[in-house]
Amino acid sequence: MINISHYKIIAVGKIKKLWIQEGIEMYRKRLPGLEIVEIKEKNKRKEEHTIKEIIGKNETLVTLNENGQSFTSTQLATKLLNSYNQKIFFVIGGASGLSPSINNSASWQLSLSPLTFPHEIARLLLIEQLYRAKNITQGGPYHKG
């Protein structure tokens, strides 16, 4: 089973759209223990420095970008299940993305789609997929795939 307390989302920028805030809160209630850290959107160098300060040496960095690896929901659930003892930090860039240095230092890069999404929607999609992965590994009814 996936342990949600092993995951943290670091997100550049704030959620401004109410409907996205509501969606995120709905899934966060279903995922107690999931921590989200918002960092201010400044310049990529300052964002990079802040991200590196948050992530410890023994923690796994996963960046989200359209060039990352694509998974089905079941494949993502399996990948997360197979990394059961790792503390995983998912990093979502702001409007201008993440610095190449952050992407290059990631253990792996995740693509939610070949399409490009605003960072707010990417955050909602990631949280929904974490909930779905947890449900898949528990044999719950949420995932019908």
Order of alpha helices (4+ residues) and beta strands (2+ residues): beta-alpha-beta-alpha-beta-alpha-beta-alpha-beta-alpha
